[in-house]
Amino acid sequence: MKPPDEVNPNFAIEKRRAPRTRFLRPAHCVFNSGCSNYSALVRNISATGAKLMGDELFRLPEEFELQMANAAGAVMARRVHKAWSRTDSIGVEFLEPEHELPPGAVEPSVARRF
């Protein structure tokens, strides 16, 4: 049996450490000690990272907190590192396990957007 790249030269070999799952959930990229944030859309996610889409995300610092609602509606947060960036999207690597934010930890104006 031939390797996939010999059968189809356009076949992309998977190089990711963990398989991605399609995801479509709003999120906030919080930085500057919680004083600044960008809105983003999580397009796909894995055990090790995620792809975010949004305007001017390339301007984010190298590390920030990613906040998004889980399936139950609780706001979860994770510290992330920017792995790559393009004009309209960035890839992030998770630096720590997710943790739930206390109800008063998210500004009401930000919480309404989840």
C-alpha positions in Angstrom: 0.0 0.0 0.0 1.3 3.4 -1.0 1.7 6.3 1.6 -1.1 8.9 1.3 1.3 11.5 -0.2 2.2 9.1 -3.1 -1.5 8.4 -3.9 -2.4 12.0 -3.8 0.4 14.6 -3.8 -2.0 17.3 -2.6 -2.8 15.3 0.5 -1.8 17.3 3.6 -0.1 15.2 6.3 -1.6 15.9 9.8 1.1 17.5 11.9 -1.0 18.6 14.9 -0.4 17.1 18.3 -4.1 16.6 19.0 -7.1 16.3 16.6 -9.2 19.5 16.2 -13.0 19.6 16.7 -15.1 22.1 14.9 -16.4 24.7 17.3 -18.3 28.0 16.8 -18.5 29.9 20.0 -17.9 33.6 20.9 -15.0 34.4 23.2 -13.0 37.2 24.7 -9.3 37.7 24.7 -8.5 39.5 27.9 -5.2 41.2 28.6 -3.6 44.3 30.2 -4.6 43.1 33.8 -8.2 42.7 32.6 -8.5 46.3 31.3 -8.4 45.4 27.6 -10.2 42.7 25.6 -10.9 41.7 22.0 -13.9 39.8 20.9 -13.2 36.6 18.9 -14.9 33.5 17.5 -13.4 30.1 18.4 -13.5 28.2 15.1 -12.0 24.9 16.2 -10.5 23.5 19.4 -8.3 20.6 20.6 -6.8 19.4 23.8 -3.8 21.6 23.2 -5.1 24.7 21.5 -7.6 26.6 19.4 -8.1 28.7 16.3 -9.6 32.1 16.8 -11.1 34.5 14.2 -11.8 38.2 14.5 -10.6 41.6 13.6 -7.1 42.7 14.4 -6.3 39.7 16.7 -2.7 39.8 15.4 -2.4 42.8 17.8 -2.9 40.7 20.9 0.1 40.2 23.2 2.0 36.9 23.2 0.1 35.6 26.3 -3.5 36.5 27.4 -6.6 34.9 28.9 -9.2 33.3 26.7 -12.7 33.5 28.1 -15.7 31.7 26.7 -18.9 30.1 27.9 -19.1 26.3 28.1 -22.1 24.2 27.1 -23.7 24.8 30.6 -23.4 28.6 30.2 -20.6 29.1 32.8 -17.8 31.4 31.8 -14.5 29.4 31.6 -11.0 30.9 31.3 -7.6 29.6 30.1 -4.2 31.2 29.9 -3.0 30.9 26.3 0.1 31.6 24.2 -0.2 32.9 20.6 1.4 30.3 18.4 0.7 31.9 15.0 -1.2 34.8 13.6 -2.7 36.0 10.3 -4.7 39.1 9.5 -8.1 37.6 10.5 -7.1 34.6 12.7 -4.7 33.4 15.2 -3.7 30.0 16.7 -3.3 29.7 20.5 -1.7 27.0 22.6 -3.3 26.3 26.1 -0.8 27.0 28.9 -3.1 25.8 31.8 -6.3 23.8 32.3 -9.5 25.7 32.0 -11.1 27.0 35.2 -14.5 28.5 35.9 -14.7 32.2 36.6 -16.7 33.3 39.6 -20.0 35.0 38.6 -18.8 38.5 39.4 -15.4 38.2 37.8 -16.6 39.0 34.3 -17.8 42.6 33.6 -21.6 42.6 32.9 -21.1 44.2 29.5 -18.7 41.4 28.5 -20.8 38.6 30.0 -23.8 39.7 27.9 -21.9 39.0 24.7 -21.3 35.3 25.5 
